[in-house]
Amino acid sequence: MLRRLVFSLFLNWVIAIAPALAQTLTQSQVRHVVCAEAVWCDITSQIGGSAVTTQAIVVSPQADPHDVMTSPAMARDIAKADIVIVNGAEYDEWALRLAATSRGAGRETLDVGRLTRASPDANPHLFDDLGVVEAFAHHMTAELIGNQPRKAPELMQRASAFDGAIERLRQRVVSVKSEVTAKRIVATEPVGGALFTALGLEVICPRFALAVMHHTEPAPRDLALVEGALETGQAAALIFNPAVTSPALNGLVDTARAHGVPVVPMSEMPMPGQHWQDWYEGRLTILKQALSVR
């Protein structure tokens, strides 16, 4: 793709001038990165290697990153960061508020939504979008090389490996799409939205999932619509976020199982220690398995 070609040419140029930069710049220290969500720290660590240390605030797949109770300890962690990474797109406003009120000399706040120019009505689960993750990875690579030019060869190698992982996922998406495209699903929350779009899946009544995400009561007509889709075989699967539960959502799970509709758990965070690309691949696999039986 043209974007990857331009990025590769840019990095080659940076590497070429890195020795000169290293002679004129004082070697920068390792950058300490604090992320609102573990997924962005994982990507940063994969790219940054020895150029970064990372610390994530939300790490558990059972946590709801939309709604975090902040603490003085979180503020202290952010104050120590050289770079604070937030998802943005109204996903983690609590983290933006913390970054704005926690003092830190020379600290940079990187808003992934702003970086990738996410539209105001974009699905805020930006880590589900391969293009967004690719743009974020390219930005971090360029920034770290600019800050630590002596490490340019290592950073370039890591960036290339991560680009390769994204390309393999793109090919996998194309393969799975050929088997599941145009199938209809019910989602209890819009996690996975960009992945569903890439696979050609249709979400029945997106209003329902949006209401759940915003912690508002879904309209009775929307609840009836998704219940009917599960009861009448219109839905090929129910996508369920285990971190967000309620009697109504648990009732949908029961309805799906009673009518033989596969229930696919889809969390908002990888398991601790799991790389983003392995998590993404696992979601593709479980979706393919669930949708192949309907």
N, C-alpha and C positions, 0 to 999 in steps of 0.2 A: 504494500500500500504506500501511497505517496507520503503520508504522514510519517511512517516508519523510516522511509528513505531519507527524508529531510532531517529527522532526528538523528539518524546514523551519521549523516554528513556533518551535522553540528557537533556531535560528540567526537568524531575524528578530528575536527578542527581544534576542539578544546584540548584533546590529548596532544596534538602537535605543538600547541603553545604552552602546555603545562610546565615543561622545564623552565621556560622563561618566567612564567608566573611564579614558580616556586622560588626563583632567585630574587624576585622583587617583593614577594609577599612573605610576611611572617607566617610560619606554618600554623594554621588554625587548629584549635583543639577539636577533639571528637565532639560532635554535636549531640546534645541530649534532647531527645524528642519525646514529648508527652502527647498521647493521643486520647481523644474522648472515647474511641472504640478500638478494641484490640485488632480488628481487621486492618486498619490503616497502619498500625505499628508493625504488624507482620509484614506487610508489603514494604514498608520503609526499611525494616531490618534486612529483608532479603536483598534489597538494592544497596543499602548502605554498608553492610558488613562491618568492618572495623572502623568505619567513619562515623558510626552512630551508636548511641545507646538508646533504648526505647523503654517506655513505661506507659501502660494503658490503664485507663480508669475503669471502663466497662469491659469485663473479660468473660463473663459467664453467659452461655447461650440462654440461660433461664432469666436473664435480666432484660428489662425493657428500656432500651437506650433513649426512647422518647421522654421517659419520665424518671429522672434520676434525682434522688435527694442528695444535694451537695453537702460537703462537709469542710471544715477548716483544713483537714489533711489534704483534700483534693486541691484546695487553693494553694497550699504550700508546695505541693508537687508541681503545679503549673508555674508557680513563681520561679522554680529552679530550672525551668526548661529553656533551651535555646530556641526550639521550635515547638509550637502547639498546633496539633492537627485536629480539626473538627470536620465532621461530615458536612455540616451546613444544610441548606435546603429545608430549614425549619425542623430538622431531625433532632438536633441536640442544642437547642437554645440555651440550656443550662450551662453548657461548656463555653459558649461564647460569652455569657455573662461572667463566668469565672475568669476567663482570659482577660476580659476588659477590666476587672477589678483587682486582679492579682498582679502586683508589681513584679517587674523583671527587666533588668537593663538589657536593651538590645534584643529582646525576645520578638520572634516573628509568629504571628498566628496565620496558619494556612487553612483556609476554608475551601474544602474540595468543591462544594457547590458553586462558589464564586469562581474558583480556578477554571472549572469546566463550563461555566456559563449556563448552569442548570436553569431552566425556565421556572417562573414562580409556581407553576402548577405541576412541576416534575415530581415523579415518584421519588421520595427522599432516600430510598434505599439504594444509594449511588453505587455501592460495592457490588450490586447485582449487574451492573452495566460494564461490559468488557471495554467499551470505548472510554468510559470515564476512568476506569482503573488504569488503562494504558496511558491516558493523558497525565494522570497523577504520577505514575511511575516515571514518565519522561521528565516531568517538572522536578521531581525530587532528585533524579540523577544529575540533571544540569545544575541544580542548586548546590549539591554536595561537591561536584567537581569544581565549581567555581570557588567554593569555600576551602576545599582541600585538594589542590591541583596535583600534589604528589601522589595521591591515591587514584588518579584518573584511570590508570589501566585496570585496577581492581574494580572500580565502579562501572567502567564500561563493560567489563566481562559479566558482571552481575546483571547489569541492565539488559544485555543481550540474552542472557539465560531467561530472564523474566519475560522479555518480549516473546521468546520461543514458547513459554508456557501459555501465554495469552493466545498465540497463534494456534497452538494445539487445541485449546478450548474452543476457538472459533470453528475449527474443522469438526470438532465433536458436536457442537451445536447444529451445524449443517446436517450431520449424519442423523442425529436424533430428530431434528425437525422433519425429515422426510418420512418419519414413522408416526409422528404425533400431531402434525400441523392441522389446524382447524378444529381440534377437539375443544370441548367446553369444560371449564372447571369452575368450582366455587372456592373462593379464598376468604379466610376469616380476617385477614389483614393484608395490605398490599406488599408485604415482603415477597421478593422474587419477581416483582413486576417486569423489570427489564428482561429477565430471563424468559418469562412467559411470552413477552412480545417477540423476542428473538426466535422462539420455537413456534410461533404462529398460533399460540393458544388464545382462546377467548375466555375472559373472566366474566362470569355471569354476575350482573349487578355490582359493578365496582363501587357504587355508592355505599353498599353495605360494608365493604372492607375499609373504606376511607373513614366511615363513622367510627368503626372500632379503633382504628389507629388514633383518631383524635379524641378518644375516650368519651364519645357521645353515644347516646342511645340510638341504635339504628331505627329507621322508620318501620312501623309494623308491616307496611306493604313490601319493603325490601326484605325483611326477615321471611315473610311469607313466600316471596319469590325464590329465595335461595333454598328454603325448605322444600318447596315444590320441585325445584330442579333436582334435588337429591332423591326425592321420593319417586319421581317419574322417569328416572334414567336419563335426564337431559345432561347431567353433569358426569363427566368421566372420572373425576377425582375431587376430593375436598382437601385443600391445602390449609393446614392448621399450624399456627404459630404457638408452640407450647408455652411461651413466655406470657402470653396474653389469654387469660381464661375468664369465663363468666358462666353463669347458668345457661344463658342463651347459646353461647358458643359450644359449651359441653353438650348441649342438646343437639346441636348440629352434628357433632361427632357421632353421637348415638344414632341419630337418624341415618347418617351415611352408612354406618356399619350394619344397621338393620336392613338396609336395602342393597347391600353388597357393593357400595361405592368405596373404593380405596381411600383411606385417610393417610395423607402424606404430611408428616411433620416437617416444618421448615423454619428453622431458627434464624435469628438475625445476626448471630455471631458464630464463628467457628468454635470447635472445642479448643480449650487451652492447648497450645503446642501444635495445632493443626494449621498448615499453610492455607492461605486464601484459595489458591488454585486447586488444592486437593478437596477443599470444602465445596467449591463450585462444581468440580467434577462429580463429587458424591451426590449433589443435588440433581445434576443431570441424570445420573444413573437411576436414582430412586424415582424420578419423574417418569423416565422411560419405562421402568418396570411396572409402575402403577397404571400408566395410560395404555400399556400394551394389552391389558386384560379387559378393557372396556371398548 
